Amino acid sequence: GLGRLRRALEKLGHSVRKVTLPAERAVPEECAAFVQANPRTRHGPPEVEALATYLSRGGNLLLLVEPDFPADGALAALLARAGVRIGEGVLADPKSHYYTDEQMVAITRYANHPATLGLALSFFPGARPLEAVVAPGVQSTALFSSSAESRVIRNRSASAPGVRALAVVAEGRLDGRPEARPFRLAVVGDADFASNSFFPYLSNADLVLGMLAWLRGE
């Protein structure tokens, strides 16, 4: 649940409501920032088209995806157009983790970005790797990453160690079209960090609120 995040936004004076894309087939025109947190089923063509239309008209999207979410097909293609690739597997970081769980990745360093200024430690209980990719008319960057000792566990096997992004932010015009309005996008390879269970701890709340503030242009 995201009740604590919703209450925090309402205390800041923002109006929050639920949008069901399969039913409404569009993100409302008045939506300043659209959050998709922990989707559980594949996005169908109408949902992906709704997100593409929203980004094309200058929308701001926060996407929080768990390691078991099938981020493939049309959604993966749309994200690639927006400068982001979602990887498979679960990150384990023997050097930087919270308590004794290597899959609860801890972050103490962030990119120089308005969404993360002044943040202390945040942690992610089960995260998948992301990647900033080249896309026409879009600038994307890793917001924060695991240590160089982290590995990706997939199908009971582990990759070679290396730095992996846990979050990517992007902004620009979709497909580089001059008629498209500039969008902003933030993708995190974990949704639990913003859930009711982990929202109040360390800098988790400040991180998700900071990303939403950046998305809204604050």
N, C-alpha and C positions, 0 to 999 in steps of 0.2 A: 504494500500500500504506500501511497504518496501523500497521505493526509497531513503529515508534518510539513512537507514542502508546500502544499497548498495553503495551509494556514500561515506559513511564513510569508508567502507572496501576498496573501490578503491583508496581512498586517502592514505590508509595505504599500498598500493602496491599490493593488492590482485586482482586477476581476478575473476569476478563473472558472472555466466550465469545461465539461467533458464533451469531446467531439468523437463520434463514431464514424470513421471514414467509410466503411462498407455501406452504411446506411445513408450518410449525407453526401457522399461522393465528391466532397470539396471541403477545403479548409475555409472557414468563414473569412470574408473580406476584412473584417475588423480585427482579425487575430494578429497581435503584435509579435507573438512567439508561439510556436506550436511544439508541444512536447510529445514524443512517442517513447514511453518508458516500458521496457520489458515486453515488447510484442511477443506473442506466443505462436502465431501461425504465419505462414508465408503471405507476403503481400500479393494480392491479385492485381491484374492489369488496371482496374479502375482506381485502386488505392495508389498505385505508383503514379498513374497519370495525375491524380489529384495533388500528390506531392510535387510532381514536376511543374504543374501549373502554378502551384503556390510559390515555389522557388523562382520561377520565371517572372512572376509579378513582384519580386522583391521580398519574398517571405523569409522568415527566420526559423530554422528548425533545430531542435535539440533531440538527438536520437540516442537512446541508451539501450544497448543490446547485450544480452547475456551470451555466454559461450555456446549454448545449445540452440540459439535462434538461427533458423535457416536463412541467412542473408545472401540469397543467390538470385539468379534469374534477372527479372526486370528491375528489382530493387538494387541489386549489385551494379547493373548497368547505369542506373540513374546516379548512384553515389559516385561511380567512376567519372561521370560527366561533371560532378561537383567536386572532384579532387580527393576522393576518399576511397580506400579499399579496406573491406573488413576481412580479416584472416580467420582461419579455423584453429580450434584447439584452445587449451587453457594455459595461461602463463604461470610459471613457477619461478620464483626469484629467491635463491638461497642467500643472497646478500642483503636484499632490502625487502623485508616482510614484517608483518605485524604479529606479535606474539610468536608462536612456534610454527605457524602454518605458512609454508612457502608459497601457497597459492593465494594468500591474502597479501597481495603486493602493496608495499608501502611506498609513497612518493614524498620526497622532501625537496625536490628541485623541479622547477617549472620553466617553460619558455617565457621569454620577456613579452608578456601579452596582457592586455587590460583585464582579462577574465581571471588572471591568477596572481595579480600583484599583491604582495604581502602575505601570501598563504604559508602556513606551516604544514605539518604532516597531514596527508590524507591517505586513506587505505581503501582497497578494492577487493572484496571477498569473492574472488573468482572472476578473472578478466580474460578477454581474448585479445589477440594482437590486432592492431590497425596499421594503416600505412597511408601517408600523404602521397598522392600521385599527381602527375602532370595532367592538367585539363585545360582546354582553350578558354581564355578569359577568366581563369580562376587562380587564386593564390591560396595554397593550403600548407599547413605546417603542423608538426606534432606539438601538442600542448604540453604533454609530459610523457615520460617513457620509463621503462624498467631499467635495471642495471645491466651492465655488460655480461653478467653471469646468468641472466635469466634464460630459461628454456621454454619452448612451447611443447606441451604434452598433448599428443593426439594419437588415438588408436593404440594406447598403452605404450607408445614410444615417445622419446624426447628428442627434440632438435638439437643442433649445435648451439652453444651459448651465444648470446648477442643482445644488443639493445633493441627493444620493441616498443613501439608507441602504444599507449593505452587510450589516448584521446587525440583527435585531430580536429582542427578548426579550419574552415575555408570560407572565402568570400569572393564575390565576383559576379559575373553574368553567365548564366547557364548557357553552355555551348559557345560562349563568346559572342552571342548575338547582341548587336548594339541596341536593338529594340527592347531587350530584356532588362528589367530593373535589377540592381545589385542585390544579391541575397547574402545571407549569413547562415552558416551551418556549423554545428558542433556535434561530433559523434564520440561516444565513450563506449569502450568495449566491456562495460559492466553497468548494470542497473541497480544492483543492491546497495551501492554506496549512498544512493539518494533515497533509499527506502526508509520507512519508519524505524526499522531496526538499527540503522547505521547513520541516519541523517544527523543526529545531534552530536556525534563524536568527532573530536579533533577538528580538522578543517573541512570535513565533508559537506556540511551545510554551506559554508562560505564558498566552496568551489562551485556547487551547482547553482547557487544564487548569483555568483559572479559570472558564470557562463550565460545565464538568462539575462543578466543586465547587459552584457556585451551584445547579445543577440538583439536586444531591443534598442541598441544604440546609445546606452547610457555610458 
